[in-house]
Amino acid sequence: MLRQARLLSGVTVLAAVCAAGCSSSGSSTPPSSPLPQVTGAVGQRAEITLPAGATAPTKLETHVLVQGSGAALASGELVAVDYTVMNWTGAKMLGDTYSKDGGKTPNQPQVVTLGSGSLLPAWNSALNGARVGSRIEVVAPPSAAFGSQGSTQYGVGPTDVLVFVLDVDGAYQPTADITGKQGVQSDPSLPKVTGDPGSGSPTVTIPVGVKPPANLVADTLIHGTGETVAAGKTLILQYTGVDWNTGTTFDSSFTRGQAFSTVIGAGKVIAGWDTGLVGKHVGDRVLLVIPPAQGYGPAGGQKSAGIGPDDTLVFVVDIVDAI
């Protein structure tokens, strides 16, 4: 799917960035110094207490605090992780992904590709082989985090040691998709979609000689039985995007062989997605027909994708999960 004013690309966030030269040096031996104490339940912000007078480890340390009962994680999977992070240096909390405002703002887990070179080495090491449902404590020296250059963006110095507490929420194969079969589409003025889930990228055929609708269309082609999608949720999706005006497929997670994730209803994506997907259900296949005003019209189109400022966008979106 397309983000506001740019094509799909990796988003650099605290837990998903590693500058060149990072490496990891994890150890299976007992820690050489006491590790921070962690309290709090899985699914809630962790409370981290540094050991009094202890020196921060110089090697990567990982400790499974709660062993999950889900599947073991494997390289290449999309993994959804909630985290709490502290800078051991100065005992400064740097942030977390858990619910805010008394639950009004839902958790917004970090979705990462396990084994990716853009992921912190500490995370790759700690998550590889871990089970869904686990809570893992990670103490990462610079060599396993942001390297000797640190990160001014996140207030991490070149010698700072970071403490992460990771909750593994879910894992998804790159080709994860919904199930079900499409019914018959009754409106000949809308694009026709063929190809059921599991058969690769769906085919979208634009009706010949028909003007695109002036208003947003969000038709459910397959009705899932999962939870209702709420604003602020993180969605795992598969999608194909076609330009109504040219008939060209400009983007497809199916073709790339990599499921996509985004927070929905929060301005992270084009307005047609935020409006059209909120209120749908996990397991749904949704046909979105998005007029320019809710796509890239306000941004002057997307020249790099061949999308003009007056082009209507058509998406077929499979909602795999909502976290």
C-alpha positions in Angstrom: 0.0 0.0 0.0 1.1 3.6 -0.4 2.0 5.8 2.5 1.2 9.5 2.4 3.3 11.2 -0.2 5.6 8.2 -0.8 5.8 4.6 -2.0 6.2 1.8 0.5 9.5 1.8 2.2 11.0 0.8 5.6 10.2 3.0 8.5 13.2 3.8 10.8 12.0 3.4 14.3 13.9 2.8 17.6 13.8 -1.0 17.4 14.2 -1.4 13.7 17.3 0.5 12.7 20.9 -0.5 12.7 23.7 1.7 11.3 26.4 0.2 9.2 29.0 -1.8 11.1 26.7 -3.1 13.9 27.4 -6.6 15.0 26.3 -8.9 17.8 28.2 -11.0 20.3 25.6 -12.9 22.3 26.6 -15.4 25.0 24.8 -18.5 26.3 26.8 -18.4 29.5 25.5 -16.8 32.7 25.7 -13.0 32.8 29.0 -11.7 34.1 27.1 -9.1 36.2 23.6 -8.8 37.5 20.9 -8.0 35.0 18.1 -5.4 35.5 15.0 -6.6 37.4 11.9 -6.6 35.3 8.3 -6.6 36.7 4.9 -6.4 35.1 2.8 -8.8 33.1 3.2 -9.8 29.5 1.2 -7.4 27.3 1.8 -4.4 29.7 4.6 -1.9 29.9 7.6 -3.4 31.8 9.1 -1.8 34.9 12.9 -2.0 34.7 15.1 -1.5 37.8 18.8 -1.4 37.3 20.9 -3.4 39.8 22.5 -1.0 42.3 26.2 -0.4 41.7 26.4 -2.9 38.9 28.4 -2.3 35.8 26.6 -2.7 32.5 27.6 -5.8 30.5 30.0 -5.5 27.6 28.4 -8.4 25.8 24.9 -9.0 24.6 22.8 -10.7 27.3 19.3 -12.2 26.7 17.0 -13.8 29.3 13.6 -15.4 28.6 11.4 -14.1 31.4 8.2 -15.8 30.3 8.3 -18.8 27.8 5.5 -18.5 25.3 3.5 -21.4 24.0 3.3 -20.3 20.4 5.3 -21.2 17.4 9.0 -20.7 17.3 10.1 -17.7 15.2 12.1 -18.2 12.0 14.2 -15.9 9.8 12.2 -14.1 7.1 8.9 -14.0 9.1 7.1 -10.7 10.0 7.2 -10.6 13.8 5.0 -8.2 15.9 6.7 -7.1 19.1 5.7 -4.8 21.9 8.7 -3.4 23.8 9.9 -1.2 26.7 13.4 0.3 26.4 15.7 1.9 28.9 19.1 3.5 28.4 21.2 1.9 31.2 23.4 5.0 31.0 21.6 7.5 33.2 18.8 5.0 33.8 16.6 6.9 31.3 13.4 5.4 29.9 13.4 5.9 26.1 9.8 4.7 25.3 7.4 1.8 24.9 4.7 0.6 22.5 2.0 -0.1 25.0 -1.5 1.3 25.4 -1.7 5.0 26.5 -4.4 7.3 27.8 -6.0 4.7 30.0 -6.5 2.3 27.1 -7.9 4.9 24.7 -4.8 4.5 22.5 -4.2 0.8 21.7 -0.8 -0.9 21.7 1.1 -0.1 18.5 3.6 -3.0 18.3 6.7 -2.9 16.1 6.5 -5.2 13.2 9.9 -6.3 12.0 11.3 -8.8 9.5 13.3 -11.3 11.5 16.8 -11.7 10.1 16.8 -8.4 8.2 19.9 -6.4 8.1 17.9 -3.3 9.1 17.0 -4.8 12.4 19.1 -4.3 15.5 21.4 -7.2 16.0 20.3 -7.6 19.6 16.7 -8.1 18.4 17.7 -10.6 15.7 19.7 -12.6 18.2 17.0 -12.5 20.9 14.0 -13.2 18.7 15.5 -16.0 16.5 13.9 -19.2 17.7 11.9 -17.5 20.4 8.2 -18.5 20.8 5.1 -16.4 20.3 3.9 -15.2 23.7 7.3 -14.9 25.2 8.7 -12.0 27.2 12.5 -11.5 26.7 14.9 -9.3 28.5 17.7 -8.0 26.3 20.8 -6.0 27.5 22.5 -4.6 24.4 25.9 -2.9 24.3 26.6 -0.6 21.4 28.0 -3.4 19.2 24.5 -5.0 19.3 22.5 -1.8 19.1 23.3 1.5 17.3 27.1 1.0 17.1 29.8 3.4 18.1 28.0 6.3 16.5 24.9 6.0 18.8 21.7 7.7 17.8 21.1 11.4 18.4 17.5 10.9 17.3 16.8 8.6 20.2 19.2 10.1 22.7 21.6 7.1 22.6 25.3 7.9 23.0 28.2 6.0 21.4 28.9 4.0 24.6 25.4 3.6 26.0 24.0 0.2 26.9 20.3 -0.4 26.1 17.8 -2.6 28.1 14.9 -3.9 26.1 12.0 -6.0 27.3 10.3 -7.6 24.3 6.8 -9.2 24.2 6.4 -11.4 21.1 2.8 -10.8 20.0 2.7 -12.7 16.7 4.5 -14.1 13.7 3.5 -14.2 10.0 5.0 -15.9 7.0 5.8 -13.5 4.2 3.0 -15.1 2.2 0.5 -15.1 5.0 -3.0 -14.5 3.7 -6.7 -14.9 4.6 -8.9 -17.9 3.5 -12.2 -18.1 1.7 -13.7 -17.7 -1.7 -15.1 -14.6 -3.4 -18.8 -14.3 -4.2 -20.2 -12.9 -7.4 -19.7 -9.1 -7.9 -23.0 -7.6 -8.9 -22.0 -4.0 -9.8 -20.6 -3.9 -13.4 -19.5 -0.3 -12.9 -16.8 -1.4 -10.4 -13.5 -3.2 -11.1 -13.8 -7.0 -11.3 -11.5 -9.0 -9.0 -10.6 -12.6 -9.8 -8.3 -15.0 -7.9 -9.1 -16.4 -4.4 -6.7 -16.1 -1.5 -3.8 -18.6 -1.7 -3.7 -18.4 -5.5 -1.2 -15.5 -5.7 -1.9 -11.9 -6.6 -5.6 -11.2 -7.5 -6.3 -9.8 -10.9 -8.1 -6.5 -11.2 -9.9 -5.6 -14.4 -11.1 -2.0 -14.8 -14.5 -1.7 -16.5 -14.1 -0.3 -20.1 -15.7 3.1 -20.8 -16.8 3.6 -17.2 -16.0 6.7 -15.2 -14.6 6.0 -11.8 -16.9 6.8 -8.8 -16.6 10.2 -7.3 -16.8 8.8 -3.7 -14.9 6.2 -1.8 -16.0 2.6 -2.4 -15.1 0.0 0.3 -16.8 -3.3 -0.7 -16.2 -6.5 1.2 -15.6 -9.3 -1.3 -14.8 -12.0 1.3 -16.4 -11.7 4.8 -14.0 -12.7 7.6 -15.0 -13.8 11.1 -12.3 -12.0 13.0 -12.4 -8.9 15.2 -13.6 -5.5 13.9 -10.7 -3.3 12.8 -10.5 -0.2 15.1 -8.5 3.0 14.5 -5.1 2.7 16.0 -4.7 -1.0 15.5 -1.7 -2.4 13.7 -2.8 -4.4 10.7 -1.1 -7.3 8.8 -2.1 -7.1 5.2 -1.7 -8.4 1.7 -2.7 -6.0 -1.2 -2.6 -5.2 -4.8 -2.9 -1.6 -6.2 -4.1 -0.6 -9.7 -4.4 2.8 -11.3 -7.9 3.1 -12.7 -6.8 5.7 -15.3 -4.1 3.6 -16.8 -5.0 0.0 -15.7 -1.4 -0.4 -14.4 -0.6 -2.4 -11.3 1.7 -0.1 -9.5 2.3 -2.0 -6.2 1.6 -5.5 -4.8 2.7 -7.2 -1.6 1.6 -10.5 -3.3 4.2 -10.0 -6.1 6.9 -9.0 -3.6 6.1 -12.0 -1.5 6.1 -10.0 1.7 3.1 -9.2 3.9 2.7 -5.5 4.9 1.9 -3.9 8.2 0.7 -0.4 9.2 -1.2 1.4 11.9 -4.6 2.2 10.5 -6.9 5.2 11.1 -3.9 7.3 12.3 -2.8 9.1 9.2 0.1 6.7 8.5 -1.4 5.8 5.1 -3.5 7.5 2.4 -7.0 8.6 3.6 -8.8 6.1 1.5 -7.2 3.3 3.5 -7.8 4.8 6.9 -11.5 5.4 6.1 -12.1 2.3 4.1 -10.5 -0.3 6.3 -11.6 0.9 9.8 -14.7 -1.0 10.7 -13.9 -4.0 8.5 -13.0 -7.4 10.0 -9.9 -9.6 10.2 -10.3 -12.1 7.4 -12.0 -9.7 5.0 -11.0 -9.1 1.4 -11.9 -5.5 0.6 -12.1 -3.7 -2.7 -11.2 -0.1 -2.3 -11.8 2.5 -5.0 -10.2 5.7 -3.9 -10.9 9.1 -5.5 -7.9 11.4 -5.9 -8.9 13.6 -2.9 -8.4 10.5 -0.6 -5.4 9.2 -2.5 -2.5 11.1 -3.9 -4.4 14.0 -5.4 -3.6 16.4 -2.5 0.1 15.5 -2.9 0.1 16.0 -6.7 0.1 12.3 -7.5 3.0 10.0 -7.3 5.3 10.4 -10.4 7.6 7.6 -9.4 4.7 5.1 -9.5 3.1 6.7 -12.6 0.2 8.0 -10.6 -1.2 11.4 -11.7 -2.9 13.9 -9.5 -6.3 13.1 -10.9 -6.0 9.3 -10.9 -8.4 7.1 -9.0 -6.7 4.2 -7.2 -8.0 0.6 -6.9 -6.8 -1.7 -4.1 -7.7 -5.3 -3.2 -6.8 -5.6 0.5 -6.7 -8.9 2.5 -6.8 -8.2 6.3 -4.7 -11.0 7.7 -4.7 -9.8 11.3 -5.2 -6.8 13.7 -2.9 -6.5 16.7 
